[in-house]
Amino acid sequence: EVQLVESGGGLVQPGGSLRLSCTASGFTFDDYAMSWVRQAPGKGLEWVSGIGRNGDNTIYADDIKGRFTISRDNAKNTIYLQMDSLKPEDTAVYYCNAYRVVVTPNDEVRDYDYWGQGTQVTVSS
């Protein structure tokens, strides 16, 4: 059974920090690129950050660049999101996503897309 379990969310004051974790099971973790995606109250999904399979390549949304850092530990099947200088507009449910595209020997394209249940981050004084 594929599972992605996020943790580390909570209530923090503006300017504070949190570290989110997402631990995976049920699939070959280092075959997958990983991302963090968030959903603020009343809004749609917003992609936050992504990391390549071996952790060398990272990418960030413009509004969190310089404040958030994504990383992964393939030995622990876990990714992290270090969030610093948090702002009220960072309030959202944060989801972990695993994604992989495979081209089969007969040229069929198959994608594998897994999601966690989310962890709430609330930034408020």
Backbone atoms as SQL, in Angstrom:
CREATE TABLE atoms (id INTEGER PRIMARY KEY, chain TEXT, resi INTEGER, resn TEXT, atom TEXT, x REAL, y REAL, z REAL);
INSERT INTO atoms VALUES
  (1, 'A', 1, 'GLU', 'N', 0.843, -1.193, 0.000),
  (2, 'A', 1, 'GLU', 'CA', 0.000, 0.000, 0.000),
  (3, 'A', 1, 'GLU', 'C', 0.881, 1.247, 0.000),
  (4, 'A', 2, 'VAL', 'N', 0.607, 2.140, -0.931),
  (5, 'A', 2, 'VAL', 'CA', 1.353, 3.395, -0.999),
  (6, 'A', 2, 'VAL', 'C', 0.861, 4.339, 0.097),
  (7, 'A', 3, 'GLN', 'N', 1.818, 4.906, 0.823),
  (8, 'A', 3, 'GLN', 'CA', 1.474, 5.901, 1.838),
  (9, 'A', 3, 'GLN', 'C', 2.467, 7.040, 1.813),
  (10, 'A', 4, 'LEU', 'N', 1.948, 8.249, 1.957),
  (11, 'A', 4, 'LEU', 'CA', 2.740, 9.447, 2.210),
  (12, 'A', 4, 'LEU', 'C', 2.169, 10.085, 3.458),
  (13, 'A', 5, 'VAL', 'N', 2.981, 10.227, 4.480),
  (14, 'A', 5, 'VAL', 'CA', 2.496, 10.743, 5.760),
  (15, 'A', 5, 'VAL', 'C', 3.256, 12.016, 6.110),
  (16, 'A', 6, 'GLU', 'N', 2.532, 13.127, 6.119),
  (17, 'A', 6, 'GLU', 'CA', 3.131, 14.412, 6.479),
  (18, 'A', 6, 'GLU', 'C', 3.039, 14.644, 7.984),
  (19, 'A', 7, 'SER', 'N', 3.975, 15.406, 8.500),
  (20, 'A', 7, 'SER', 'CA', 3.955, 15.798, 9.904),
  (21, 'A', 7, 'SER', 'C', 4.717, 17.101, 10.060),
  (22, 'A', 8, 'GLY', 'N', 4.574, 17.712, 11.235),
  (23, 'A', 8, 'GLY', 'CA', 5.335, 18.915, 11.536),
  (24, 'A', 8, 'GLY', 'C', 4.568, 20.212, 11.448),
  (25, 'A', 9, 'GLY', 'N', 3.323, 20.151, 11.021),
  (26, 'A', 9, 'GLY', 'CA', 2.526, 21.366, 10.951),
  (27, 'A', 9, 'GLY', 'C', 2.147, 21.857, 12.335),
  (28, 'A', 10, 'GLY', 'N', 1.542, 23.048, 12.376),
  (29, 'A', 10, 'GLY', 'CA', 1.108, 23.604, 13.643),
  (30, 'A', 10, 'GLY', 'C', 0.857, 25.079, 13.547),
  (31, 'A', 11, 'LEU', 'N', 0.735, 25.709, 14.715),
  (32, 'A', 11, 'LEU', 'CA', 0.504, 27.140, 14.822),
  (33, 'A', 11, 'LEU', 'C', 1.819, 27.831, 15.150),
  (34, 'A', 12, 'VAL', 'N', 2.140, 28.864, 14.384),
  (35, 'A', 12, 'VAL', 'CA', 3.386, 29.587, 14.600),
  (36, 'A', 12, 'VAL', 'C', 3.132, 31.071, 14.383),
  (37, 'A', 13, 'GLN', 'N', 3.875, 31.908, 15.082),
  (38, 'A', 13, 'GLN', 'CA', 3.735, 33.351, 14.920),
  (39, 'A', 13, 'GLN', 'C', 4.432, 33.820, 13.648),
  (40, 'A', 14, 'PRO', 'N', 3.984, 34.935, 13.088),
  (41, 'A', 14, 'PRO', 'CA', 4.690, 35.498, 11.925),
  (42, 'A', 14, 'PRO', 'C', 6.168, 35.691, 12.238),
  (43, 'A', 15, 'GLY', 'N', 7.002, 35.335, 11.266),
  (44, 'A', 15, 'GLY', 'CA', 8.443, 35.388, 11.441),
  (45, 'A', 15, 'GLY', 'C', 9.044, 34.116, 11.992),
  (46, 'A', 16, 'GLY', 'N', 8.194, 33.197, 12.416),
  (47, 'A', 16, 'GLY', 'CA', 8.671, 31.944, 12.992),
  (48, 'A', 16, 'GLY', 'C', 9.025, 30.907, 11.946),
  (49, 'A', 17, 'SER', 'N', 9.366, 29.710, 12.439),
  (50, 'A', 17, 'SER', 'CA', 9.814, 28.623, 11.562),
  (51, 'A', 17, 'SER', 'C', 9.085, 27.327, 11.902),
  (52, 'A', 18, 'LEU', 'N', 8.951, 26.506, 10.894),
  (53, 'A', 18, 'LEU', 'CA', 8.462, 25.138, 11.056),
  (54, 'A', 18, 'LEU', 'C', 9.229, 24.249, 10.086),
  (55, 'A', 19, 'ARG', 'N', 9.313, 22.973, 10.436),
  (56, 'A', 19, 'ARG', 'CA', 9.918, 21.995, 9.545),
  (57, 'A', 19, 'ARG', 'C', 8.912, 20.878, 9.308),
  (58, 'A', 20, 'LEU', 'N', 8.475, 20.753, 8.064),
  (59, 'A', 20, 'LEU', 'CA', 7.561, 19.686, 7.690),
  (60, 'A', 20, 'LEU', 'C', 8.346, 18.462, 7.233),
  (61, 'A', 21, 'SER', 'N', 7.784, 17.296, 7.509),
  (62, 'A', 21, 'SER', 'CA', 8.359, 16.037, 7.032),
  (63, 'A', 21, 'SER', 'C', 7.286, 15.257, 6.289),
  (64, 'A', 22, 'CYS', 'N', 7.729, 14.441, 5.353),
  (65, 'A', 22, 'CYS', 'CA', 6.817, 13.538, 4.631),
  (66, 'A', 22, 'CYS', 'C', 7.552, 12.215, 4.455),
  (67, 'A', 23, 'THR', 'N', 7.022, 11.166, 5.052),
  (68, 'A', 23, 'THR', 'CA', 7.650, 9.856, 4.975),
  (69, 'A', 23, 'THR', 'C', 6.821, 8.950, 4.078),
  (70, 'A', 24, 'ALA', 'N', 7.502, 8.303, 3.141),
  (71, 'A', 24, 'ALA', 'CA', 6.843, 7.490, 2.124),
  (72, 'A', 24, 'ALA', 'C', 7.047, 6.004, 2.374),
  (73, 'A', 25, 'SER', 'N', 6.091, 5.217, 1.908),
  (74, 'A', 25, 'SER', 'CA', 6.219, 3.763, 1.952),
  (75, 'A', 25, 'SER', 'C', 5.370, 3.177, 0.832),
  (76, 'A', 26, 'GLY', 'N', 5.697, 1.948, 0.451),
  (77, 'A', 26, 'GLY', 'CA', 4.888, 1.246, -0.539),
  (78, 'A', 26, 'GLY', 'C', 5.318, 1.444, -1.979),
  (79, 'A', 27, 'PHE', 'N', 6.384, 2.202, -2.210),
  (80, 'A', 27, 'PHE', 'CA', 6.916, 2.368, -3.559),
  (81, 'A', 27, 'PHE', 'C', 8.405, 2.666, -3.447),
  (82, 'A', 28, 'THR', 'N', 9.099, 2.613, -4.579),
  (83, 'A', 28, 'THR', 'CA', 10.551, 2.847, -4.596),
  (84, 'A', 28, 'THR', 'C', 10.789, 4.346, -4.558),
  (85, 'A', 29, 'PHE', 'N', 11.075, 4.851, -3.383),
  (86, 'A', 29, 'PHE', 'CA', 11.093, 6.290, -3.119),
  (87, 'A', 29, 'PHE', 'C', 12.048, 7.035, -4.047),
  (88, 'A', 30, 'ASP', 'N', 13.255, 6.510, -4.246),
  (89, 'A', 30, 'ASP', 'CA', 14.236, 7.280, -5.020),
  (90, 'A', 30, 'ASP', 'C', 14.025, 7.172, -6.530),
  (91, 'A', 31, 'ASP', 'N', 12.927, 6.562, -6.968),
  (92, 'A', 31, 'ASP', 'CA', 12.512, 6.626, -8.369),
  (93, 'A', 31, 'ASP', 'C', 11.633, 7.842, -8.651),
  (94, 'A', 32, 'TYR', 'N', 11.258, 8.570, -7.612),
  (95, 'A', 32, 'TYR', 'CA', 10.245, 9.606, -7.742),
  (96, 'A', 32, 'TYR', 'C', 10.787, 10.994, -7.429),
  (97, 'A', 33, 'ALA', 'N', 10.419, 11.963, -8.289),
  (98, 'A', 33, 'ALA', 'CA', 10.542, 13.351, -7.898),
  (99, 'A', 33, 'ALA', 'C', 9.467, 13.643, -6.850),
  (100, 'A', 34, 'MET', 'N', 9.766, 14.574, -5.959),
  (101, 'A', 34, 'MET', 'CA', 8.849, 14.881, -4.861),
  (102, 'A', 34, 'MET', 'C', 8.559, 16.375, -4.843),
  (103, 'A', 35, 'SER', 'N', 7.380, 16.712, -4.376),
  (104, 'A', 35, 'SER', 'CA', 6.981, 18.114, -4.294),
  (105, 'A', 35, 'SER', 'C', 6.190, 18.374, -3.031),
  (106, 'A', 36, 'TRP', 'N', 6.150, 19.650, -2.662),
  (107, 'A', 36, 'TRP', 'CA', 5.213, 20.148, -1.660),
  (108, 'A', 36, 'TRP', 'C', 4.213, 21.043, -2.383),
  (109, 'A', 37, 'VAL', 'N', 2.953, 20.858, -2.052),
  (110, 'A', 37, 'VAL', 'CA', 1.848, 21.624, -2.631),
  (111, 'A', 37, 'VAL', 'C', 0.974, 22.075, -1.473),
  (112, 'A', 38, 'ARG', 'N', 0.441, 23.287, -1.536),
  (113, 'A', 38, 'ARG', 'CA', -0.380, 23.763, -0.430),
  (114, 'A', 38, 'ARG', 'C', -1.726, 24.251, -0.921),
  (115, 'A', 39, 'GLN', 'N', -2.669, 24.297, 0.016),
  (116, 'A', 39, 'GLN', 'CA', -3.999, 24.815, -0.287),
  (117, 'A', 39, 'GLN', 'C', -4.439, 25.725, 0.853),
  (118, 'A', 40, 'ALA', 'N', -4.520, 27.009, 0.562),
  (119, 'A', 40, 'ALA', 'CA', -4.973, 27.987, 1.539),
  (120, 'A', 40, 'ALA', 'C', -6.494, 27.930, 1.648),
  (121, 'A', 41, 'PRO', 'N', -7.045, 28.420, 2.752),
  (122, 'A', 41, 'PRO', 'CA', -8.499, 28.382, 2.924),
  (123, 'A', 41, 'PRO', 'C', -9.224, 29.065, 1.768),
  (124, 'A', 42, 'GLY', 'N', -10.167, 28.364, 1.171),
  (125, 'A', 42, 'GLY', 'CA', -10.966, 28.925, 0.095),
  (126, 'A', 42, 'GLY', 'C', -10.270, 29.072, -1.237),
  (127, 'A', 43, 'LYS', 'N', -9.056, 28.522, -1.351),
  (128, 'A', 43, 'LYS', 'CA', -8.297, 28.655, -2.601),
  (129, 'A', 43, 'LYS', 'C', -7.946, 27.295, -3.178),
  (130, 'A', 44, 'GLY', 'N', -7.418, 27.295, -4.388),
  (131, 'A', 44, 'GLY', 'CA', -7.025, 26.062, -5.036),
  (132, 'A', 44, 'GLY', 'C', -5.637, 25.606, -4.618),
  (133, 'A', 45, 'LEU', 'N', -5.209, 24.499, -5.197),
  (134, 'A', 45, 'LEU', 'CA', -3.878, 23.977, -4.906),
  (135, 'A', 45, 'LEU', 'C', -2.813, 24.894, -5.489),
  (136, 'A', 46, 'GLU', 'N', -1.741, 25.089, -4.732),
  (137, 'A', 46, 'GLU', 'CA', -0.617, 25.909, -5.170),
  (138, 'A', 46, 'GLU', 'C', 0.665, 25.113, -4.993),
  (139, 'A', 47, 'TRP', 'N', 1.388, 24.915, -6.076),
  (140, 'A', 47, 'TRP', 'CA', 2.667, 24.234, -5.992),
  (141, 'A', 47, 'TRP', 'C', 3.666, 25.124, -5.253),
  (142, 'A', 48, 'VAL', 'N', 4.450, 24.524, -4.343),
  (143, 'A', 48, 'VAL', 'CA', 5.382, 25.278, -3.497),
  (144, 'A', 48, 'VAL', 'C', 6.841, 25.019, -3.885),
  (145, 'A', 49, 'SER', 'N', 7.201, 23.726, -3.966),
  (146, 'A', 49, 'SER', 'CA', 8.608, 23.396, -4.185),
  (147, 'A', 49, 'SER', 'C', 8.720, 21.967, -4.671),
  (148, 'A', 50, 'GLY', 'N', 9.794, 21.680, -5.422),
  (149, 'A', 50, 'GLY', 'CA', 10.038, 20.338, -5.901),
  (150, 'A', 50, 'GLY', 'C', 11.495, 19.957, -5.772),
  (151, 'A', 51, 'ILE', 'N', 11.748, 18.650, -5.744),
  (152, 'A', 51, 'ILE', 'CA', 13.114, 18.149, -5.622),
  (153, 'A', 51, 'ILE', 'C', 13.257, 16.904, -6.469),
  (154, 'A', 52, 'GLY', 'N', 14.397, 16.788, -7.146),
  (155, 'A', 52, 'GLY', 'CA', 14.653, 15.640, -7.993),
  (156, 'A', 52, 'GLY', 'C', 14.939, 14.382, -7.206),
  (157, 'A', 53, 'ARG', 'N', 15.102, 13.284, -7.954),
  (158, 'A', 53, 'ARG', 'CA', 15.190, 11.982, -7.310),
  (159, 'A', 53, 'ARG', 'C', 16.374, 11.838, -6.360),
  (160, 'A', 54, 'ASN', 'N', 17.512, 12.438, -6.713),
  (161, 'A', 54, 'ASN', 'CA', 18.676, 12.290, -5.843),
  (162, 'A', 54, 'ASN', 'C', 18.926, 13.528, -4.993),
  (163, 'A', 55, 'GLY', 'N', 18.037, 14.507, -5.067),
  (164, 'A', 55, 'GLY', 'CA', 18.137, 15.688, -4.212),
  (165, 'A', 55, 'GLY', 'C', 19.012, 16.794, -4.749),
  (166, 'A', 56, 'ASP', 'N', 19.626, 16.584, -5.908),
  (167, 'A', 56, 'ASP', 'CA', 20.535, 17.600, -6.438),
  (168, 'A', 56, 'ASP', 'C', 19.793, 18.791, -7.045),
  (169, 'A', 57, 'ASN', 'N', 18.620, 18.545, -7.567),
  (170, 'A', 57, 'ASN', 'CA', 17.869, 19.614, -8.240),
  (171, 'A', 57, 'ASN', 'C', 16.670, 20.006, -7.403),
  (172, 'A', 58, 'THR', 'N', 16.580, 21.308, -7.116),
  (173, 'A', 58, 'THR', 'CA', 15.449, 21.836, -6.363),
  (174, 'A', 58, 'THR', 'C', 14.882, 23.052, -7.083),
  (175, 'A', 59, 'ILE', 'N', 13.618, 23.309, -6.860),
  (176, 'A', 59, 'ILE', 'CA', 12.962, 24.447, -7.492),
  (177, 'A', 59, 'ILE', 'C', 11.881, 24.958, -6.546),
  (178, 'A', 60, 'TYR', 'N', 11.658, 26.289, -6.604),
  (179, 'A', 60, 'TYR', 'CA', 10.756, 26.920, -5.656),
  (180, 'A', 60, 'TYR', 'C', 9.807, 27.883, -6.360),
  (181, 'A', 61, 'ALA', 'N', 8.621, 28.038, -5.793),
  (182, 'A', 61, 'ALA', 'CA', 7.724, 29.088, -6.236),
  (183, 'A', 61, 'ALA', 'C', 8.302, 30.436, -5.835),
  (184, 'A', 62, 'ASP', 'N', 8.014, 31.463, -6.608),
  (185, 'A', 62, 'ASP', 'CA', 8.623, 32.774, -6.380),
  (186, 'A', 62, 'ASP', 'C', 8.309, 33.333, -4.998),
  (187, 'A', 63, 'ASP', 'N', 7.114, 33.121, -4.506),
  (188, 'A', 63, 'ASP', 'CA', 6.742, 33.799, -3.252),
  (189, 'A', 63, 'ASP', 'C', 7.311, 33.120, -2.012),
  (190, 'A', 64, 'ILE', 'N', 7.955, 31.995, -2.139),
  (191, 'A', 64, 'ILE', 'CA', 8.600, 31.361, -0.991),
  (192, 'A', 64, 'ILE', 'C', 10.104, 31.209, -1.170),
  (193, 'A', 65, 'LYS', 'N', 10.602, 31.614, -2.316),
  (194, 'A', 65, 'LYS', 'CA', 12.036, 31.493, -2.598),
  (195, 'A', 65, 'LYS', 'C', 12.837, 32.303, -1.584),
  (196, 'A', 66, 'GLY', 'N', 13.860, 31.681, -1.018),
  (197, 'A', 66, 'GLY', 'CA', 14.688, 32.337, -0.023),
  (198, 'A', 66, 'GLY', 'C', 14.188, 32.158, 1.402),
  (199, 'A', 67, 'ARG', 'N', 12.946, 31.675, 1.555),
  (200, 'A', 67, 'ARG', 'CA', 12.410, 31.456, 2.904),
  (201, 'A', 67, 'ARG', 'C', 12.229, 29.969, 3.208),
  (202, 'A', 68, 'PHE', 'N', 11.942, 29.179, 2.186),
  (203, 'A', 68, 'PHE', 'CA', 11.715, 27.738, 2.362),
  (204, 'A', 68, 'PHE', 'C', 12.862, 26.961, 1.722),
  (205, 'A', 69, 'THR', 'N', 13.165, 25.806, 2.300),
  (206, 'A', 69, 'THR', 'CA', 14.200, 24.921, 1.750),
  (207, 'A', 69, 'THR', 'C', 13.672, 23.489, 1.730),
  (208, 'A', 70, 'ILE', 'N', 13.696, 22.896, 0.565),
  (209, 'A', 70, 'ILE', 'CA', 13.285, 21.498, 0.426),
  (210, 'A', 70, 'ILE', 'C', 14.513, 20.610, 0.424),
  (211, 'A', 71, 'SER', 'N', 14.380, 19.433, 1.007),
  (212, 'A', 71, 'SER', 'CA', 15.466, 18.457, 1.010),
  (213, 'A', 71, 'SER', 'C', 14.872, 17.066, 1.105),
  (214, 'A', 72, 'ARG', 'N', 15.719, 16.067, 0.867),
  (215, 'A', 72, 'ARG', 'CA', 15.256, 14.687, 0.987),
  (216, 'A', 72, 'ARG', 'C', 16.361, 13.808, 1.534),
  (217, 'A', 73, 'ASP', 'N', 15.943, 12.729, 2.187),
  (218, 'A', 73, 'ASP', 'CA', 16.865, 11.711, 2.687),
  (219, 'A', 73, 'ASP', 'C', 16.347, 10.379, 2.154),
  (220, 'A', 74, 'ASN', 'N', 16.963, 9.907, 1.081),
  (221, 'A', 74, 'ASN', 'CA', 16.476, 8.675, 0.453),
  (222, 'A', 74, 'ASN', 'C', 16.658, 7.453, 1.345),
  (223, 'A', 75, 'ALA', 'N', 17.608, 7.497, 2.243),
  (224, 'A', 75, 'ALA', 'CA', 17.798, 6.378, 3.166),
  (225, 'A', 75, 'ALA', 'C', 16.633, 6.253, 4.146),
  (226, 'A', 76, 'LYS', 'N', 15.954, 7.383, 4.385),
  (227, 'A', 76, 'LYS', 'CA', 14.819, 7.398, 5.308),
  (228, 'A', 76, 'LYS', 'C', 13.475, 7.511, 4.592),
  (229, 'A', 77, 'ASN', 'N', 13.509, 7.520, 3.251),
  (230, 'A', 77, 'ASN', 'CA', 12.268, 7.681, 2.459),
  (231, 'A', 77, 'ASN', 'C', 11.483, 8.914, 2.898),
  (232, 'A', 78, 'THR', 'N', 12.188, 9.998, 3.092),
  (233, 'A', 78, 'THR', 'CA', 11.572, 11.190, 3.677),
  (234, 'A', 78, 'THR', 'C', 12.015, 12.449, 2.950),
  (235, 'A', 79, 'ILE', 'N', 11.068, 13.366, 2.763),
  (236, 'A', 79, 'ILE', 'CA', 11.414, 14.706, 2.324),
  (237, 'A', 79, 'ILE', 'C', 11.051, 15.693, 3.433),
  (238, 'A', 80, 'TYR', 'N', 11.657, 16.870, 3.341),
  (239, 'A', 80, 'TYR', 'CA', 11.467, 17.896, 4.349),
  (240, 'A', 80, 'TYR', 'C', 11.175, 19.232, 3.673),
  (241, 'A', 81, 'LEU', 'N', 10.521, 20.093, 4.415),
  (242, 'A', 81, 'LEU', 'CA', 10.364, 21.479, 3.992),
  (243, 'A', 81, 'LEU', 'C', 10.649, 22.348, 5.207),
  (244, 'A', 82, 'GLN', 'N', 11.822, 22.980, 5.197),
  (245, 'A', 82, 'GLN', 'CA', 12.178, 23.921, 6.241),
  (246, 'A', 82, 'GLN', 'C', 11.570, 25.268, 5.868),
  (247, 'A', 83, 'MET', 'N', 10.703, 25.780, 6.713),
  (248, 'A', 83, 'MET', 'CA', 9.998, 27.030, 6.426),
  (249, 'A', 83, 'MET', 'C', 10.417, 28.080, 7.449),
  (250, 'A', 84, 'ASP', 'N', 11.060, 29.120, 6.990),
  (251, 'A', 84, 'ASP', 'CA', 11.513, 30.220, 7.836),
  (252, 'A', 84, 'ASP', 'C', 10.807, 31.514, 7.433),
  (253, 'A', 85, 'SER', 'N', 10.884, 32.497, 8.322),
  (254, 'A', 85, 'SER', 'CA', 10.268, 33.811, 8.059),
  (255, 'A', 85, 'SER', 'C', 8.831, 33.649, 7.593),
  (256, 'A', 86, 'LEU', 'N', 8.080, 32.856, 8.306),
  (257, 'A', 86, 'LEU', 'CA', 6.717, 32.556, 7.895),
  (258, 'A', 86, 'LEU', 'C', 5.827, 33.786, 7.965),
  (259, 'A', 87, 'LYS', 'N', 4.881, 33.848, 7.018),
  (260, 'A', 87, 'LYS', 'CA', 3.948, 34.952, 6.911),
  (261, 'A', 87, 'LYS', 'C', 2.513, 34.424, 7.049),
  (262, 'A', 88, 'PRO', 'N', 1.578, 35.271, 7.442),
  (263, 'A', 88, 'PRO', 'CA', 0.183, 34.804, 7.539),
  (264, 'A', 88, 'PRO', 'C', -0.325, 34.195, 6.234),
  (265, 'A', 89, 'GLU', 'N', 0.146, 34.707, 5.094),
  (266, 'A', 89, 'GLU', 'CA', -0.309, 34.169, 3.813),
  (267, 'A', 89, 'GLU', 'C', 0.260, 32.789, 3.512),
  (268, 'A', 90, 'ASP', 'N', 1.161, 32.284, 4.360),
  (269, 'A', 90, 'ASP', 'CA', 1.631, 30.901, 4.219),
  (270, 'A', 90, 'ASP', 'C', 0.671, 29.913, 4.879),
  (271, 'A', 91, 'THR', 'N', -0.343, 30.415, 5.551),
  (272, 'A', 91, 'THR', 'CA', -1.331, 29.542, 6.183),
  (273, 'A', 91, 'THR', 'C', -2.016, 28.684, 5.132),
  (274, 'A', 92, 'ALA', 'N', -1.967, 27.374, 5.326),
  (275, 'A', 92, 'ALA', 'CA', -2.522, 26.443, 4.339),
  (276, 'A', 92, 'ALA', 'C', -2.384, 25.017, 4.871),
  (277, 'A', 93, 'VAL', 'N', -3.046, 24.105, 4.184),
  (278, 'A', 93, 'VAL', 'CA', -2.748, 22.691, 4.362),
  (279, 'A', 93, 'VAL', 'C', -1.647, 22.350, 3.365),
  (280, 'A', 94, 'TYR', 'N', -0.584, 21.746, 3.853),
  (281, 'A', 94, 'TYR', 'CA', 0.571, 21.401, 3.021),
  (282, 'A', 94, 'TYR', 'C', 0.540, 19.902, 2.719),
  (283, 'A', 95, 'TYR', 'N', 0.611, 19.594, 1.428),
  (284, 'A', 95, 'TYR', 'CA', 0.564, 18.224, 0.957),
  (285, 'A', 95, 'TYR', 'C', 1.903, 17.824, 0.333),
  (286, 'A', 96, 'CYS', 'N', 2.234, 16.579, 0.520),
  (287, 'A', 96, 'CYS', 'CA', 3.402, 15.963, -0.089),
  (288, 'A', 96, 'CYS', 'C', 2.944, 15.185, -1.331),
  (289, 'A', 97, 'ASN', 'N', 3.713, 15.298, -2.408),
  (290, 'A', 97, 'ASN', 'CA', 3.362, 14.623, -3.653),
  (291, 'A', 97, 'ASN', 'C', 4.561, 13.879, -4.207),
  (292, 'A', 98, 'ALA', 'N', 4.319, 12.664, -4.678),
  (293, 'A', 98, 'ALA', 'CA', 5.341, 11.869, -5.367),
  (294, 'A', 98, 'ALA', 'C', 4.889, 11.661, -6.806),
  (295, 'A', 99, 'TYR', 'N', 5.810, 11.867, -7.748),
  (296, 'A', 99, 'TYR', 'CA', 5.410, 11.794, -9.155),
  (297, 'A', 99, 'TYR', 'C', 6.502, 11.137, -9.989),
  (298, 'A', 100, 'ARG', 'N', 6.037, 10.291, -10.913),
  (299, 'A', 100, 'ARG', 'CA', 6.977, 9.620, -11.801),
  (300, 'A', 100, 'ARG', 'C', 6.293, 9.349, -13.133),
  (301, 'A', 101, 'VAL', 'N', 7.022, 9.534, -14.229),
  (302, 'A', 101, 'VAL', 'CA', 6.524, 9.199, -15.567),
  (303, 'A', 101, 'VAL', 'C', 7.411, 8.099, -16.123),
  (304, 'A', 102, 'VAL', 'N', 6.774, 7.064, -16.638),
  (305, 'A', 102, 'VAL', 'CA', 7.495, 5.922, -17.201),
  (306, 'A', 102, 'VAL', 'C', 7.038, 5.701, -18.643),
  (307, 'A', 103, 'VAL', 'N', 7.980, 5.484, -19.532),
  (308, 'A', 103, 'VAL', 'CA', 7.659, 5.090, -20.913),
  (309, 'A', 103, 'VAL', 'C', 7.958, 3.598, -21.034),
  (310, 'A', 104, 'THR', 'N', 6.923, 2.822, -21.351),
  (311, 'A', 104, 'THR', 'CA', 7.078, 1.376, -21.407),
  (312, 'A', 104, 'THR', 'C', 7.810, 0.964, -22.692),
  (313, 'A', 105, 'PRO', 'N', 8.275, -0.281, -22.782),
  (314, 'A', 105, 'PRO', 'CA', 8.967, -0.727, -24.011),
  (315, 'A', 105, 'PRO', 'C', 8.117, -0.593, -25.266),
  (316, 'A', 106, 'ASN', 'N', 6.790, -0.627, -25.145),
  (317, 'A', 106, 'ASN', 'CA', 5.941, -0.408, -26.335),
  (318, 'A', 106, 'ASN', 'C', 5.443, 1.026, -26.409),
  (319, 'A', 107, 'ASP', 'N', 6.211, 1.950, -25.839),
  (320, 'A', 107, 'ASP', 'CA', 6.003, 3.397, -25.976),
  (321, 'A', 107, 'ASP', 'C', 4.719, 3.919, -25.341),
  (322, 'A', 108, 'GLU', 'N', 4.202, 3.206, -24.367),
  (323, 'A', 108, 'GLU', 'CA', 3.080, 3.746, -23.599),
  (324, 'A', 108, 'GLU', 'C', 3.634, 4.622, -22.478),
  (325, 'A', 109, 'VAL', 'N', 2.958, 5.755, -22.248),
  (326, 'A', 109, 'VAL', 'CA', 3.374, 6.653, -21.182),
  (327, 'A', 109, 'VAL', 'C', 2.466, 6.422, -19.976),
  (328, 'A', 110, 'ARG', 'N', 3.093, 6.101, -18.874),
  (329, 'A', 110, 'ARG', 'CA', 2.328, 5.883, -17.647),
  (330, 'A', 110, 'ARG', 'C', 2.837, 6.838, -16.572),
  (331, 'A', 111, 'ASP', 'N', 1.928, 7.478, -15.867),
  (332, 'A', 111, 'ASP', 'CA', 2.355, 8.341, -14.776),
  (333, 'A', 111, 'ASP', 'C', 1.823, 7.807, -13.453),
  (334, 'A', 112, 'TYR', 'N', 2.619, 8.015, -12.436),
  (335, 'A', 112, 'TYR', 'CA', 2.309, 7.571, -11.088),
  (336, 'A', 112, 'TYR', 'C', 2.315, 8.816, -10.194),
  (337, 'A', 113, 'ASP', 'N', 1.224, 9.038, -9.490),
  (338, 'A', 113, 'ASP', 'CA', 1.002, 10.297, -8.791),
  (339, 'A', 113, 'ASP', 'C', 0.388, 9.988, -7.433),
  (340, 'A', 114, 'TYR', 'N', 1.144, 10.196, -6.373),
  (341, 'A', 114, 'TYR', 'CA', 0.683, 9.859, -5.026),
  (342, 'A', 114, 'TYR', 'C', 0.657, 11.100, -4.150),
  (343, 'A', 115, 'TRP', 'N', -0.324, 11.143, -3.240),
  (344, 'A', 115, 'TRP', 'CA', -0.511, 12.297, -2.358),
  (345, 'A', 115, 'TRP', 'C', -0.641, 11.870, -0.904),
  (346, 'A', 116, 'GLY', 'N', -0.167, 12.715, -0.014),
  (347, 'A', 116, 'GLY', 'CA', -0.387, 12.516, 1.405),
  (348, 'A', 116, 'GLY', 'C', -1.708, 13.137, 1.832),
  (349, 'A', 117, 'GLN', 'N', -1.988, 13.048, 3.129),
  (350, 'A', 117, 'GLN', 'CA', -3.266, 13.531, 3.659),
  (351, 'A', 117, 'GLN', 'C', -3.195, 15.005, 4.052),
  (352, 'A', 118, 'GLY', 'N', -1.999, 15.550, 4.107),
  (353, 'A', 118, 'GLY', 'CA', -1.832, 16.968, 4.412),
  (354, 'A', 118, 'GLY', 'C', -1.573, 17.245, 5.876),
  (355, 'A', 119, 'THR', 'N', -0.902, 18.365, 6.125),
  (356, 'A', 119, 'THR', 'CA', -0.667, 18.835, 7.484),
  (357, 'A', 119, 'THR', 'C', -0.948, 20.339, 7.515),
  (358, 'A', 120, 'GLN', 'N', -1.659, 20.776, 8.550),
  (359, 'A', 120, 'GLN', 'CA', -2.085, 22.172, 8.633),
  (360, 'A', 120, 'GLN', 'C', -0.970, 23.049, 9.173),
  (361, 'A', 121, 'VAL', 'N', -0.716, 24.140, 8.479),
  (362, 'A', 121, 'VAL', 'CA', 0.201, 25.175, 8.951),
  (363, 'A', 121, 'VAL', 'C', -0.599, 26.460, 9.117),
  (364, 'A', 122, 'THR', 'N', -0.564, 27.018, 10.297),
  (365, 'A', 122, 'THR', 'CA', -1.271, 28.263, 10.582),
  (366, 'A', 122, 'THR', 'C', -0.275, 29.290, 11.108),
  (367, 'A', 123, 'VAL', 'N', -0.190, 30.416, 10.420),
  (368, 'A', 123, 'VAL', 'CA', 0.724, 31.491, 10.815),
  (369, 'A', 123, 'VAL', 'C', -0.128, 32.653, 11.300),
  (370, 'A', 124, 'SER', 'N', -0.084, 32.901, 12.593),
  (371, 'A', 124, 'SER', 'CA', -0.952, 33.917, 13.186),
  (372, 'A', 124, 'SER', 'C', -0.382, 34.379, 14.520),
  (373, 'A', 125, 'SER', 'N', -0.614, 35.640, 14.820),
  (374, 'A', 125, 'SER', 'CA', -0.206, 36.156, 16.122),
  (375, 'A', 125, 'SER', 'C', -1.347, 36.047, 17.127);
